[in-house]
Amino acid sequence: MARASDRELLTEAKRDKRLLVTRDTDFGSLVFLGEVPSAGVILLRIMPETIEKVHSELTLVFEKHSEEKLRKYFCTVEPKRHRMRLILSSGE
């Protein structure tokens, strides 16, 4: 889905009950304006020197929160800080 639009990516993730992990801040607008239903988004706002630092932060998120819980939230991951915002979806 390399050429898919942001809307298509969110729709596909929701259909497959997958979390969407991204660095693209545009997904916040789509999710919170209710334009596209979401099964959970993890926004990476970190610019690490190595991929291990990204994995380390993601590991902390998954150790603290279940995948089931994360499917209901927009989670912003920053170095040593994770912010969670509930996604309010109509019809759910």
C-alpha positions as CSV (number, residue, x, y, z in Angstrom):
1,M,0.0,0.0,0.0
2,A,3.0,2.3,-0.6
3,R,0.9,4.6,-2.8
4,A,-2.3,4.5,-0.8
5,S,-3.8,7.7,0.5
6,D,-3.9,8.4,4.3
7,R,-7.7,7.7,4.2
8,E,-7.1,4.3,2.5
9,L,-4.4,3.4,5.1
10,L,-6.7,4.2,8.0
11,T,-9.6,2.4,6.4
12,E,-7.5,-0.7,5.8
13,A,-6.1,-0.7,9.3
14,K,-9.6,-0.4,10.8
15,R,-10.9,-3.3,8.6
16,D,-8.0,-5.5,9.6
17,K,-8.1,-4.4,13.3
18,R,-4.5,-3.2,13.1
19,L,-2.7,-0.3,14.7
20,L,-1.3,2.2,12.4
21,V,2.3,3.4,13.3
22,T,3.4,6.5,11.5
23,R,5.5,9.7,11.6
24,D,2.9,11.6,9.5
25,T,1.0,14.1,11.7
26,D,-1.8,14.4,9.1
27,F,-3.4,11.3,10.6
28,G,-4.4,13.2,13.7
29,S,-6.6,15.5,11.6
30,L,-8.3,12.6,9.8
31,V,-8.9,10.8,13.1
32,F,-10.1,13.7,15.3
33,L,-12.2,15.4,12.7
34,G,-14.0,12.1,12.2
35,E,-13.3,11.9,8.5
36,V,-12.1,8.3,8.7
37,P,-12.8,5.6,11.3
38,S,-9.6,4.4,13.1
39,A,-8.5,1.3,14.9
40,G,-5.8,3.1,16.7
41,V,-2.8,5.2,15.7
42,I,0.7,5.5,17.1
43,L,2.4,8.7,16.0
44,L,6.1,8.7,16.4
45,R,7.4,12.1,17.2
46,I,11.0,11.0,17.7
47,M,14.0,11.5,15.6
48,P,16.4,8.9,17.1
49,E,19.9,8.3,16.0
50,T,19.2,4.5,15.8
51,I,16.2,2.3,15.1
52,E,16.9,0.7,18.5
53,K,15.7,3.9,20.2
54,V,12.4,3.7,18.3
55,H,11.9,0.1,19.2
56,S,12.7,0.9,22.8
57,E,10.0,3.6,23.0
58,L,7.5,1.3,21.2
59,T,8.3,-1.5,23.6
60,L,7.5,0.7,26.6
61,V,4.2,1.6,25.0
62,F,3.3,-2.0,24.4
63,E,4.4,-3.1,27.9
64,K,2.2,-0.4,29.5
65,H,-0.9,-0.7,27.2
66,S,-2.6,-3.7,25.6
67,E,-3.2,-3.8,21.9
68,E,-6.9,-3.9,22.6
69,K,-6.6,-0.6,24.5
70,L,-4.4,1.0,21.9
71,R,-7.0,0.4,19.2
72,K,-9.2,3.0,21.0
73,Y,-6.5,5.7,21.2
74,F,-4.3,8.0,19.3
75,C,-1.0,7.6,21.0
76,T,1.8,10.2,20.5
77,V,5.2,8.7,21.3
78,E,8.0,11.2,22.1
79,P,11.3,10.5,23.9
80,K,10.4,9.2,27.3
81,R,6.8,10.5,27.0
82,H,3.7,8.9,25.6
83,R,0.4,10.8,25.3
84,M,-2.9,9.0,24.9
85,R,-6.1,10.5,23.5
86,L,-9.3,8.5,23.2
87,I,-10.7,8.2,19.7
88,L,-14.4,8.8,19.8
89,S,-16.0,7.0,16.9
90,S,-19.6,7.2,16.0
91,G,-21.5,4.0,15.9
92,E,-19.1,2.1,18.2
